[in-house]
């Protein structure tokens, strides 16, 4: 990077007092990044530095990805591993913090462009900013440091997490980034946070961070939290939730957990967590719960609801026809009705309205046909009213 | 039968013997009353009863209560401040509260005159007070307040909340007409499913549901289904329905 580019300051900018520092002779290549930034009191400064692997550009900013392609088929753009940062200074303080991954700035003549800066210079400066700035700016600075390439910031993040004098939001932000940077060194710190934090939201962020980090060790910790009968119920609920998601999803463990816990609300969480996948094993297990007469009706209802989010209308009709319990049968009609624009669902509801042996179930089907917003439903209802159905 | 309208000469005579009848009209009596509370009572139509706290309205069906439900009178309290009507409260049956100050007692008044005055409030009063006048106007014996309600429902200049409430009342009253003398026509068996179907139909967008519900209200052989269709049409606030309401309410 040549000096001309680094000190690209225009005549327009020269009229702005705030850039006086940047234009001074001592603002040279030999000067540290910190020194150069300290001289700026007003105006915008742009810079660029290398991003760590897995930091990819996205429409709404950037995201951390483990693979380039998500389940939806969306492909992250991870080719440009560069962070673009613009800082706005007002009277010596930073009033604007604009961070992007990839892309380029629109050309402007009234800014100072520092060009590419070294990560070993910018990261300490950002960590220092995170320590001295307030609120959102501190968290943004921490995030900007965390996505820089080739710098181990686990020690810095750990210091922040453990320092109770730091702002709560900053500590939570540090926990978040410990999970995202994917370093195994972060796991013991995250475990400590989850098990010992006095703040529920920080502990929950720790669980999220462990789930984001992924891997066997992280999963074992989350499992242990879910199993711990003496643990805080809310934290256990979060652990169960995360065991149903992404990298640490573990259906077999969740299924066994269901029968090892007694609290109904936690068991409902397990049902929800299992239902988050679209695998047939999960569906069959949920169906088994629906049919299990030894379980509480609320749990069977819950399982039926979540089964219905993935299961076919045909299977739901089978359930309706095979179950004797009115409550479950009514729930089955409701679940069928939730498949809104499904022709099979309309047909099933009409068939139930016409043929079910229980008038109450027929009426439920008629009720839900009224919510379907479908021409066939209107036609059927008109026919029924006029005695032709 | 309980729902048969009784055109009672006796009640008219009772009205004529009330304190306000000879001297002035009900409207001027209320207008001339000082600030405070103006109280009046009047006879209610068949199917309306209460105990001073609870009220029960039924159209054409005998309703059983596990509490003593007196067949009237309506007890209406009009609250005035600075000559303006602030509120209208209605009870049926029971007794007047005795510990109320600033009361002007109008005593028992003619139910039709009460209905006319209350309907005039619906037509011209401030939105909230006008809404409070709908029910007492409609429960008065021999009330024809629905004629005013039809005008208000079609009047785009009246507040929308008031028009919505009036539409609903018209749906109920038109449905009540359908049930007069219709008990023997009621079918059994699948009537509940059909009633549910009429409700279900009402849930569709107006363009789809209003014509179908109007068709049911006009042509269906089951009076109760016609009543239900009219009720749900009353929830629609659709101008097309007003002609149907008038048609039903003016039926000889």
Boltz contact constraints between the chains, C-beta under 6 A:
constraints:
  - contact:
      token1: [A, 362]
      token2: [B, 193]
      max_distance: 6.0
  - contact:
      token1: [A, 363]
      token2: [B, 193]
      max_distance: 6.0
  - contact:
      token1: [A, 363]
      token2: [B, 196]
      max_distance: 6.0
  - contact:
      token1: [A, 366]
      token2: [B, 196]
      max_distance: 6.0
  - contact:
      token1: [A, 366]
      token2: [B, 197]
      max_distance: 6.0
  - contact:
      token1: [A, 366]
      token2: [B, 200]
      max_distance: 6.0
  - contact:
      token1: [A, 367]
      token2: [B, 200]
      max_distance: 6.0
  - contact:
      token1: [A, 369]
      token2: [B, 200]
      max_distance: 6.0
  - contact:
      token1: [A, 370]
      token2: [B, 200]
      max_distance: 6.0
  - contact:
      token1: [A, 370]
      token2: [B, 203]
      max_distance: 6.0
  - contact:
      token1: [A, 371]
      token2: [B, 203]
      max_distance: 6.0
  - contact:
      token1: [A, 378]
      token2: [B, 204]
      max_distance: 6.0
  - contact:
      token1: [A, 378]
      token2: [B, 208]
      max_distance: 6.0
  - contact:
      token1: [A, 381]
      token2: [B, 197]
      max_distance: 6.0
  - contact:
      token1: [A, 381]
      token2: [B, 200]
      max_distance: 6.0
  - contact:
      token1: [A, 381]
      token2: [B, 201]
      max_distance: 6.0
  - contact:
      token1: [A, 382]
      token2: [B, 212]
      max_distance: 6.0
  - contact:
      token1: [A, 384]
      token2: [B, 197]
      max_distance: 6.0
  - contact:
      token1: [A, 385]
      token2: [B, 194]
      max_distance: 6.0
  - contact:
      token1: [A, 385]
      token2: [B, 197]
      max_distance: 6.0
  - contact:
      token1: [A, 385]
      token2: [B, 198]
      max_distance: 6.0
  - contact:
      token1: [A, 385]
      token2: [B, 216]
      max_distance: 6.0
